[in-house]
Amino acid sequence: MTQASQQFTDIGRDSLRSMVSILRRGWLVVLASTLVLGIAAFAVSLAQKPVYQSTATLYVTSATEDSVQSAYQGSLASQQRVTSYTKLVDSDAVIGNALDGGPLGLSVGEARSALRAWATPESVLLNVSAQSSNKDTAAALANAAANSMTSYVAELETPTGGGSPLAKLTVVTPASVESDPIAPRIERNTALGVLVGLLLGIAGVFVRDRYNNKVRNESELASITDTPVLAAVPTDDLLKKQGLINFGSGATLAAEAYRKLRTNLSFVSVDDPSRRIIVTSALAAEGKTTTAMNLAAALAETGKRVVLVDADLRRPQVYHRTGGMGDIGLTNYLKGDGSMADLLQPSEVKGLQILASGPQPPNPAELLGSKKAGQGIENLSAMFDYVIIDSPPLLPVTDAAVLAQWADGVVLVARANQSRIPDVAACIEQLEAVQAKLIGVVLTDVPTRGGAYKYGYYYSSTDVMKKPGFFSRFGKKAPKHQDIEAVLESAPTHR
């Protein structure tokens, strides 16, 4: 196989996988559309009145002499007449005569719309049918119209001077009462409704996917930026309730995701590690504060000294969610009411201290961009191994962009199925405009059904080292999680 053929095959496989993935995400829409239209078609069919049809068959004969040639010519004449006779069935003369023949209870218009005539191809047979919601009426009208046709054709085909008709119609098969209606065809209509619903559902899923600009998974987030996706945090009801994970209470999917974030941060800039990190997002309610809190707790789990700074001076959340005092904190330092060390508050996590936002100021951006703010963060950096800073969203206000000048880098947070791709891209452009270093991105609230977060949901570098037998092959005892990361951080880097 040539390289071009291989590339074409790979593109086809990727396209097929993408289509399957889109359908898997939208299977509920497809199912709902199929069921709704199928049930609707079934219900409409049941609500319709049944329609019965009866058909009478007539034979066309043309007058001929007894010779073979004359008989052949008569047959051709009959075939030519049949087509003309089909036009007579809805004439006033035929319908009026049919209705005069018996009490059918129909008007001329109703009878005309109920009658239909057609010729059997390459034959001299004429068919007259009638449809009605009453099966007896359908049969009676078809027979009445057939008898009226025989009389009317005989009248038309009689020469002006008198004599025998040149052609005549003979009823060979009278219309009979049919017990089975021709409409509605419930099975066919229901199947057609199901098929149309299925196709509309599939089309709707692809159209929605085409115009949906929300971040749904890691691959879509990675396509926006050249920086790595540091972690994908799964949906966790406990995380939504309390915000801060107790990393000592056992392994959970969310806890392991934040540990993965911690580990990946150590690999992003090996030569110039980021110790002062701003955590922000495009808009509110995308998980930035939760990410900042749990990143700080995950770093403290390794024995590092960590301080969590609530620099969201507009809508502070950290002190609410950690049980601290919000009226004493960063703005007190910026006003000169005390040193950083005096304003720190302890937390329930060993090794983690909190610097709350303090009293809400009228000019948050100016305060965060002041040299006093930069000096304060520098002081905290000297006191702690890591300074994690929770900041306001980037798009509504400029606080995070202003604050970025005092940090080593920024972690951008997006929420699955909520954050919009254009918003995330705008944040990245804004950070580039102020020459802030984007360390990486984090995706929060990732659905846990199927996919990457099944049991044994992923293998990071630490997960591989924790697999049974990894260290036994080297005659060593498997270390704890903290020790694993110490091994990783001290490992030589091969470039």
N, C-alpha and C positions, 0 to 999 in steps of 0.2 A: 504494500500500500504506500503510495507516495505521500509526501508531507502535506501537500494540499488536500489530498483525499482524507488524511487523518484529521486535519484541522476542520474540514467540512463535517466529518463524522462527529467530532467533539462538539462542534457548535450545535449540531442537531440533537445530540444527547443533552446538552445543557438546556436547550430550548424545551425539550420534552420534560426534563426534570422541573424546569420553571413552571410549565403549564400544569404539571401534576401537583406541584406545590401550591399554585394558585387555587386549583380546584379543591385541594385538601383544606385550605383555609376557608373556602367559601361553600363547603358542602352543605351547610345548613340552609344557605340561600337557595341552592339548587334544589334541595329536598323540599323546602317550603313552596317554591314556585311550582314544582311538579305536583305536589299534593293539592295545592289551591286550585290550579287550573283543571286538574283531573276531577276533583270533587265538584267544581263549578260546572264542568261539562256534563257530569253525571246528573247533577241536580237540575240543570236546564233541560236535559233530555227527558227526565221524569216528569217535569212540569208541562211539557208539550202534549197537545192532544194527539192521539194516534191517527195516522192517515192511511186509508185503505185504497187500493187500486184494483180495478177490474178491467179486463181487456177482451174485446170482441175482434175476431179475425174475419175479413171478407175477401172473396176471390173475384178478380176482375176478368170479365170475358168480353172479347170484341167479336162482333158478327163477321163471319167469313164464309167463303164457299168451301166446297168439300175437297178441293185439290190440296196437295201437300204444300205447294208454294203459298197458297192463300192462307192456310193454317199458320205457316211460319210468320207471314206478314201480320196476321191477327195477333199472334203472341207478342210481336214487337210493339204493335199498337197498344196492347194492354199494358205493357211495361211502361210505355210513355204516358199513358193515362193515369197510372197509379200515382205518380208524383203530383199531377194536377189535382187529383182527388183529395190528397192530404190537406190541400188548402181550403177545401169546402167544409170541413168538419166544424169550423167555428163561424160559418156564415149564418146570417140571420135566418135564412130559409131553413137550413138543417136544424138549427137549435130551436127555432120556433115550432117546427113540426114535431121535434122530439119532446118538447115540454107539453105540447097539446095532447100527446099520446097517453099521458098518465099523470097523476098527482105527485110530482116529485118534490114540490115545495121549494123550487129554486127559481131565482130570477134569471133573466137572459145573461146578465153579466156574470153571475155565479157559475152558471153552466158553461159559459165560454172559457172562464179561467180554469175550470175543472177538466175540460176535454182536451185531448191531444191525439193526433194521428201521425203515423209514420209508416213508410213502406219498407218491406223486407227487401234488402238489396238483391238485384238481378232476379226478381220474381214478380209475380202478379198478385201478391198478397198485400192487403191493406189492413193495418191494425188501428183500432179505435179504442182508446182507454179513457177512463174517468177516475178522478180521485175525490175522496170525500172522507170526512171524519166518521161517517156512517157507512159501514160496509155494504148494507143492502141498497142504499142510495147510489153508491158507486157502481154496483152491478146494473141497477135499473137504468141509470143514465147512459152507461156504455151501450147497453142493448138498444135503448131508445134512439141514441145517436146513430148506431149502425143501421137500424131499420129505416130511419129518416134518410140516411145516405143512399140506401138502395132505391128508395122512391124518387129522391131528387135527381140522382144520376140517370135513372130511367127516363125522367122527364126531360133532362138536358140533352140526352143522346137520341131522342126521338126526332126524326127528320121533320121539317116544317110541313111537308105535304102529307105527313102521316106514314104509317108503316111501323116495322119493328125497330126497336132501339139499336143503334150501332154498337153499344156496349152496355153492359149491365154489371151490377154488384150482387154477389150472393154471400150471405152470412154462412160461413162454414164452421165457425166455432163461436157460439154465443158467450157472452161474459158471464162468469160465475162469481158467486159470493166468496171472497177470500177472507180467511180467518186471521191471517198474519198481516199486521200493518207493514207498510214499506218505510214508515217514519214514525217516531224518531228511531234511529239505529243506535241504541244506547251503548252497546259494546264498542262500536266504531267511534262514536263521539267521545266516549271516555278515553279510549286509547289515543285518539287524536289530541285531546286535552292534555293528557300526560306527556305526550311527545312534545307538544308546543311548550308546555311548562318547563320541561327538561331543557329544551333548547334556549328558551328565554332566560332560565336560571343560569345556565352556563355563560350565555352572552353577557348577562348582568354582572356576573362575577368577574369576567375579564375586563368589562368596561370600568367597573369600580376599581379594579386593580390598576388599570391604566391611568385613571385620574386621581387615585388615592396618593396623597403626598405625605402620609404619616410614616414615621419610622416603625417598622414592624419587627425587625430582627437585626442581628449583629452584622450580617453581610450588607444590608442597606445602610447601616450606620457607617460601616467601614468604607463604603463607596463615596462618602461625602468628603472624607479627609484622608490625608496621608499618614496621620498619627494612628497608633494602634487602638483597638478596642480593648481596654484594660480588663473589663469584667462585664458580665451580663447577670444582673441580680434577679432571681426569679420572684414571682409573686408570692408573698408570705403574709398571711392574715395577722400573725403575731407581730411581724415587723410593722404593719400598719397601725397596730394598737399602741405599742410601746416605743417604737422608733429605734431604740438602742438595744442591740442584741447582747445577751449574756453569753459570751464566748466560752465561758467555763462550764455551761450546762449541757454540753454535748454538741455533736455536729448536726447542723441543719443545712439545707441547700443555700439559704441566704448567708449563713455564717461562712460557709466554704467559698461562696462567691466573693465576699469581702476579703477573705484570706487570699484568694487568687488576685484580687486587686492589689493588696499589699505586696504580694510577691512580684507581680508584674511591674509595679512601680520601681522595685529595686533593679530591674533589668533594663528599664527604659533608658536611663542615663548612668551607665556604670562608671564612666570617668568623671562625671559631674552630677552626682546624685542630687535629687530635689528634696530639700528638707523643709522648705517653706512653700506650702501648696494651697492654692486657692481652689475651692470647689464652687462651681456655679452652674447655671443652666440658662436656656433661652428665656423661658417664662416660669411663672410660679407653678407649684404643685407638680414638679417633674422629678422630685426625689433628691435634690441637691443637699438639703439639710440632713436627711437620713443618711445619705452617702458620706457626708463629712463626719457625722457622729460615729458611724460604724467603721470608717477608715481609721479614725483616731483610736477607737477601741481596739481594732485589729492590730494596729502598730504597737499599742501599749501591751497587748498580749505577749509580744516577743520580748518584753522586758525593757523596751525603749521608754524614755521620758517624753511624753506627748502633751501638748496643750491644744485645746480646741477653742478657737477664737470666733465669737459670734460678731462678724462684721456687717451683718445685715441690719443696719441702723434704722431701716424703714419698717420692716415687719420681722422683728427678731423672733426666733423659734427655739433656739437651743436651750435657753433657761427654762422654758415651759416644759420641754421634753426630757430634761435631765434633773428637774427638781431644784434648780439653783435659784439665786436671787437675780432678777433681771435689772434692778435699778442701780446696781453697782457693777461697773465694768469698763469697757473700752473708752466710752465717751468721758468718763471721769478722769482717765489718764490724759486724754487729749485736752481736757480743760485745765490740767495741772493739779487735780485734786489728790493725787497719790501716784506711787510708782506701780509698775506692772506687778511686781511681787506682792504688793499689798492688796491688789484687786483680784487675784486669782482665787478660784473656789475649787474645792476638791469634788471628785465625782465618785460614784460607786465602783468605777473601774480602777483597779490598781495601776498606778503610773500615769493616769490621765487626769489632767486638771482643766478647768473651764475658765475662760475669760468671757463673761457675759457682755451684752451690748452696752448696758448702762442706760441712763436717761436718753430719751429720743431727742436728737438735735434738729434744728430747722434746716441745716445745710450738710447733709451726710457726705455728699461727693467732695465738698471742699475739705472736710475734716479728714477723710480717708486719703486724700491726695496731698495732705500737708506733710512737711518734713518730720513733724512730731509723730505722725502715724508710722512713717518709715523707720524712725529711731525706735519706736516701741516694738515693732516687729523684729528689728535687729536685736533688741534686748531679749525678747522671748527666744530668739534663735540661739542666743548664747546660753540660755538657761535650760533649753529642752533639745532633745534630738530631732523632734519633728514639730512644726507649727502648722496645724491644719486650720484653714480659715474658711468659714462659711460666709458667702457673700450674696448680695441681691442678684436677681436674674439680669442677664446682660442686655436684653432688648428693651425693657421698659426704662431702665436708668443706666447711667454710665459708671456707677460705683465700682463694679467689679473690674471694669477696664482701667479705671484710675488706680485701683488698689493693686493691679497686677504688676506695677513698677516696683513694688516692694517685695515681691515673691519670686521664687525660683521657677515657678510654672503654674499652669492652670489645668485642672481636670474638669472637663465639660460633661454634664449629666443630661441624658435624654430619657424620656419615658416611652416604653414600647406602646404603640397604637395610640399615642397622644401627641408626642412631639412631632412637629412638622419639619420635613426635610428642608424647605427654604429657611425656616427659622434657625435650624442648626447651622446651615451653611452661612447665614448672616452673622451668627455668633463667631464662627471661625474667621470670617473676613474682618470682623471688628477687632478680634484679638490680634490678627496680623497687622491691622492698621496702627495699633499702639505698640507693635513689636513685642507683644507678650508671648511667652513660650507656652504652646499647648502641649502638655505632656501626653494626653490621651483622652479618650472618651469612655463613658460608662453608660450602659443601657440598663434601666431599672424596670421593675414590674413586668418582667418577661413571663408570658404564660407558661405554665409548667406541664400542660397536657402534651404528652408525646415529645418528640424532638430531643433537644439537647439536655433536657432536665429530667429524663427518665432515671430510673435507678441505675447508678453507675454513670452519671450524667456527663462527665467529661474527665479527661486526664490532663492536668497541667503538669508542669515539670515536677512539682512536689508530689502530685498524685502518683506519678510513675515510680518515684522513689519510695512511696509508702506501700506499693504493691507487695504481697507476701513473697518472700524469698529474694527481694532485691538486694538487701544488705547481707543476707546470709551467704550469698555467693562470694562475698569478700571477707567472710569470717568475722563480720561485725554484727553487733546488736542494732536493731532498727531504732533510730533516735526518735524523740518526740517531734511534734510538728515544728516547734520553735527551733529545735536543733537542725532540722532539715533546712530551714531558711537560712540559718547561720552557715551551713555547708554551701548553699547556693550562692550566698553573698560573697563568701570567701573563695569561691571557685574561680580559676583563671578564665579569662574571656578569650575565645579564639575568634579571630576575625579573618 
